[in-house]
């Protein structure tokens, strides 16, 4: 079969090229060993012949890397753009994800939203789901629970199981619908029943906290374990928390650190930040402030909210880097504005009050920041009002 397909492909038969790529991707189904390198080679041939699906699939290989194919985010973006320009809305959606995460391009959430909208208008299920998340989180567009709910329901109709998690979260938050924790748990359970790793994470958190269900640490641990086994990075991180705090399992610092490292290496930046805290404090690893700052920087560059304040305090107090209060100020601003950190709000209020760190004296701005910090529970800020 392979030889016949190769013969046809060599005559310029694009369908044969695509079939060959699929054979080398699935391997055993066709009685051969999977070969990502040859898969990529045939997709490249088909892409060069103008096949937009091949462009998209080859872009995915370059984005994530594979055996024999090094990651190349810039090449992935180029291929997604070509695919999108050729009318392939999977390519448009994938290009949007790149702009959303800053993969191979400068991060631009507004541009990501526009691309998701374009692909969603063409009835692309992945884009409909991504657009729903944008409306749910206020990512690239103002938050709108009602629009998010409608889009999640449409994505679910088109077979996107994880949309159940989005629907559940809206019920949990009471956004676009009245708050209903029982309905949220029902949605998460349905997602789990359909094999959704995200559903496992959300339901695990419910059992961990006793939210909408009776607290059950054993069930929480089991669900995190299942998600981890499926390769869901949030499950790996959740499992690390279980081993840290003894949630449904005996506490083990060694297992916690191992899981944090695994999740961080695979791109979970909450784990990267948490690993940085471990190195800063010498918790389960040798104390290494410089390594901590390196990890905080990686997490902050990926917009992990807690990392903003960590970077600010390291620069402010000279942990792992020379102390430089002025360089700390932008990180305090991100921590206050993007992460809602009350300590950052309070410190910035002090800066506007006194002019510390080169911040312009502005009594009205200082009071505004003190008020926000106080509303978030900061006692020192309350004393300033």
C-alpha positions, 0 to 999 in steps of 0.5 A: 500500500505504501509503495503504491501511494508513494508512486502516486504521490511522486506523480503529483497526486496530492491526495496520495501525499495526504494519505501517506502523511496520515499513514505515517502519523497513525502507523500501526493502523496501517502496519507500519511504525509511526514516523513523524518526520516522514509525516511532516515531509509528506505534509510539506509536499502537499502544502507546497502543492497548495493544500490548506489542510496540509499547511494547518497540520504541518503547522501543528507539528512545528508548533508542538514538535515531534520526533525528528521535527524540532519545534519552530513557532515562527514556521508554525505561524507562517503555515497557519497564516497560509492555511487561513489565507487559503480559506482553511478555518482550522488554520484561522483558529490555530493562528488565533491561538498563537496570537492569544498565547504569543506563540511565534508572534507578539501576543495580541489578544484582540487579534486573537479574538478577531480570528476566533470570530472569523473562524466561528462565523464559518462554524468552526467548532474549535473557534466557537469554543475559543470565542466562548472562553474569550467572552467568559474570561474577558480575554480580548473582549469585554466579559459577557456571560450571556454570549459565552453561554450561547457559544458554549452551548453551540460548541457542545452541540458540535461535539466539543465536550469541554464546553460543558466545563465552560457552561458549568463555570458560568453556573458556578459564577452566576454569569449569564445565568443565576448562580447554581452550584448544583448545576455546575457540578452536574455539568462537570460530572457530565464532562467527566463521564465523556472523558474530559480532562478539564471536567476532571480538574473542575470536579476535583476542585469541587470535591477538594473544597466541598463546593456543591458536593460533600468534601471528599479528598480521596475523590479529588485525588483520584480525579486529579490522577485521572487527568494527569494520566490523560496528559492534562497539565492542570491535573499534573499540577493538581496532583502536586498540590495533593502530595504537598498538602496530603490531600487524599494521599500521604504528603510527599515533598519529593513527589510534589517537586517531581510533578511540579517539574514535569508540569513546568517542563510541559508548559504549565506556568502555574507550576513554573511559578510554584517551583520558583517559590520552592527554589526561593524558599528552599522548600524541597529543593536547595535554596537558589534565589537566582533560579527562582527569579528565572522561573518567576520570569518565565511564568510572568512572561507567560502571564501567570498572575502570581508571578508578577508580584513575585518578580516585583518583590525580588527586584524590590528586595534583591532576591536573586537579582540586584535590588532595583525598586524602579524596575520593580514598579512595572511589575507591581503595576501588573500585579495590581492591575492584572492580578488584583493583588492588594499588597501591590495596590497598597505599595503603589498607593504609597508610591503615589503618596510619597513619590517613591520609586520615581512615581509621580506624586498624585494624592487622588491616585494614591487614595484610589489605590488604597481604596481598592486595596482596602476593598480587597481586605488589606488592613494597612490600606484601610488605615490610610482611608 
